[in-house]
Amino acid sequence: MRGRTDLAVEMKEDIQSEEPISGVHVMTKNNGDTDIKEVRIVVENEQGAIQLGKPVGTYITLESERLRRQDEEFHKPMTEVLARHLRQFVGNKKRIMVAGLGNREVTPDALGPFVIDNLYVTRHLLKEGIISQSVEMSAIAPGVMAQTGMEAVTVLKALVDEIKPEILIVIDALAARESDRLNKTIQLADTGITPGSGVGNHREAINEESIGIPVLAIGVPTVIAVPTIVNDAMDMLVSAIGKQSAKNVLKKFNEEERYQLACEMVTPYLEDMFVTPKDIDEAVKRISYTISEAINQAVFAVG
């Protein structure tokens, strides 16, 4: 592994083989009209899960450079593509709960709560008779353990037991291994999520096993680990210097050893530090709105 990541597509890239991975099926689609790259990774069995390092299930990655730009015209095509994939997971379910994970006060971690702000929630409107013949959607931003003293899964399990939705959609900020994927990638996974896993702050998993209903996770990478940046910088430095001796030294290390060396170079102050792009405030607001609109379209298209 070259660094911490929550993205299945990056974990697939870690496997240095051009041959198909047993139990893992990968499909890639490049849409020239929308400039969106779609990668579907299906982990079919436990053998594939062990090799990839991800649970059995489906992982869809949407990538576009235009997502992290202030490109208002791109909002609609990305929303439509995301909504199309969401419909495949939601199906004809009529009671849906959405949870925005993360800390609203920390911008790189505020994606989930911001998505909640723009959802069309209907549960209260149906209960009060204001509307009828609609999908029932409820939403919650449960905060983080440092704020509540409770695991997010504990809060969500209690709510699921009370209001009995048919599916839970969770949104969270992720960590990437490649800086080029920050704020331009959206991952969907029907395997749920382990909050904080990408930044080494593991919380209890939120999945069908722990919650009792299907869990769909939506995430966007907003941070990258400092050792990963140092690791990448070593390649750039060697390339710039052009010294064959330096290249020969680095070739003696495999990817895992290279990353460990990068960790040692920044220890003890920076090893556990993560960084985020300087335009993160605007990016999180913009991308969270796109996700919320996609959820609204997907949910109420089946109502």
Secondary structure as the mmCIF struct_conf table of DSSP 4:
data_model
#
loop_
_struct_conf.conf_type_id
_struct_conf.id
_struct_conf.beg_label_comp_id
_struct_conf.beg_label_asym_id
_struct_conf.beg_label_seq_id
_struct_conf.end_label_comp_id
_struct_conf.end_label_asym_id
_struct_conf.end_label_seq_id
BEND BEND1 GLY A 3 GLY A 3
HELX_RH_AL_P HELX_RH_AL_P1 ALA A 8 ASP A 14
BEND BEND2 ILE A 15 ILE A 15
BEND BEND3 GLU A 18 GLU A 19
HELX_LH_PP_P HELX_LH_PP_P1 PRO A 20 ILE A 21
TURN_TY1_P TURN_TY1_P1 SER A 22 GLY A 23
STRN STRN1 VAL A 24 ASN A 31
TURN_TY1_P TURN_TY1_P2 GLY A 32 ASP A 35
STRN STRN2 ILE A 36 VAL A 43
BEND BEND4 ASN A 45 ASN A 45
HELX_RH_AL_P HELX_RH_AL_P2 GLU A 46 LEU A 52
TURN_TY1_P TURN_TY1_P3 GLY A 53 GLY A 53
BEND BEND5 LYS A 54 LYS A 54
BEND BEND6 VAL A 56 VAL A 56
STRN STRN3 GLY A 57 GLU A 63
HELX_RH_3T_P HELX_RH_3T_P1 GLU A 65 ARG A 68
BEND BEND7 ARG A 69 ARG A 69
HELX_RH_3T_P HELX_RH_3T_P2 GLU A 72 PHE A 74
HELX_RH_AL_P HELX_RH_AL_P3 HIS A 75 VAL A 90
TURN_TY1_P TURN_TY1_P4 GLY A 91 ASN A 92
BEND BEND8 LYS A 94 LYS A 94
STRN STRN4 ARG A 95 GLY A 100
BEND BEND9 GLY A 102 GLY A 102
TURN_TY1_P TURN_TY1_P5 ARG A 104 GLU A 105
BEND BEND10 VAL A 106 VAL A 106
HELX_RH_3T_P HELX_RH_3T_P3 THR A 107 ASP A 109
HELX_RH_AL_P HELX_RH_AL_P4 LEU A 111 ASP A 117
TURN_TY1_P TURN_TY1_P6 ASN A 118 ASN A 118
HELX_RH_AL_P HELX_RH_AL_P5 ARG A 123 LYS A 127
TURN_TY1_P TURN_TY1_P7 GLU A 128 GLY A 129
BEND BEND11 ILE A 130 ILE A 131
BEND BEND12 GLN A 133 GLN A 133
STRN STRN5 GLU A 136 ILE A 140
HELX_RH_AL_P HELX_RH_AL_P6 MET A 145 THR A 148
BEND BEND13 GLY A 149 MET A 150
HELX_RH_AL_P HELX_RH_AL_P7 ALA A 152 ILE A 163
BEND BEND14 GLU A 166 GLU A 166
STRN STRN6 ILE A 167 ALA A 176
BEND BEND15 ARG A 177 GLU A 178
HELX_RH_3T_P HELX_RH_3T_P4 SER A 179 ARG A 181
TURN_TY1_P TURN_TY1_P8 LEU A 182 LYS A 184
STRN STRN7 THR A 185 ALA A 189
TURN_TY1_P TURN_TY1_P9 ASP A 190 THR A 191
STRN STRN8 ILE A 193 ILE A 193
TURN_TY1_P TURN_TY1_P10 PRO A 195 GLY A 196
HELX_RH_3T_P HELX_RH_3T_P5 SER A 197 VAL A 199
TURN_TY1_P TURN_TY1_P11 GLY A 200 GLY A 200
STRN STRN9 ILE A 206 ILE A 206
BEND BEND16 ASN A 207 ASN A 207
HELX_RH_AL_P HELX_RH_AL_P8 GLU A 208 ILE A 211
BEND BEND17 GLY A 212 ILE A 213
STRN STRN10 VAL A 215 ALA A 225
HELX_RH_AL_P HELX_RH_AL_P9 VAL A 226 ILE A 241
HELX_RH_AL_P HELX_RH_AL_P10 GLN A 244 LYS A 251
TURN_TY1_P TURN_TY1_P12 LYS A 252 LYS A 252
BEND BEND18 PHE A 253 PHE A 253
HELX_RH_AL_P HELX_RH_AL_P11 GLU A 255 VAL A 266
TURN_TY1_P TURN_TY1_P13 THR A 267 ASP A 272
STRN STRN11 PHE A 274 VAL A 275
TURN_TY1_P TURN_TY1_P14 LYS A 278 ASP A 279
HELX_RH_AL_P HELX_RH_AL_P12 ILE A 280 ALA A 301
#
